[in-house]
Every structure is written in structure tokens, then in C-alpha cells.
Amino acid sequence: MMKVVQGTFRQIPYWKLRGRFHSCGYRDQEVADHLGIGRDTMSARMNGHNPWTSAEITAMCELLDIRQNEIGELFFPSLEKGESA
């Protein structure tokens, strides 16, 4: 019998960022449109396959009213856990 492992939302690298989108009333596609990127690029960024650009981070901070002290937690979650860059 195959064991089924249940995932959690917190396993997504940018789960806090996605939560911020939704709490501000935006869907991923709306944020992607604001950033001028496509759905596939947005998906790759949110899944941690491609890094965010500084221009994307800046635009998202403006759109979602992200304060400077929140940037590390939302865009660099692995560094918040003590991992080196």
C-alpha cells in the first residue's frame, strides 16, 4: 500500500508572499500582470525555481505596501532560516 503524504501550504517557498497577495485582494495573475511578467515566469518565481529581480521586488513592494523590514522574510525565506546566500 502506498503511503500518502499530505503537504502543507508552508512547503511552498513563498507562502507568506502569496498570502500577502490574497490578503490585499490580488490573485497571482494580477500581480504578474502588474510586474509585466507571464504566468509561467510568476509560477517559477513563486516555486523558487527562478530568483526575483530587484525591479520585481520593488514593484511588488509598492503594490502590496510591503515595508523594508518585511522584504527579507517575504522574498528571501531561506536566509531567514539561517542559510547562507
Beta strands, then each sheet from edge to edge (+ up, - down):
end
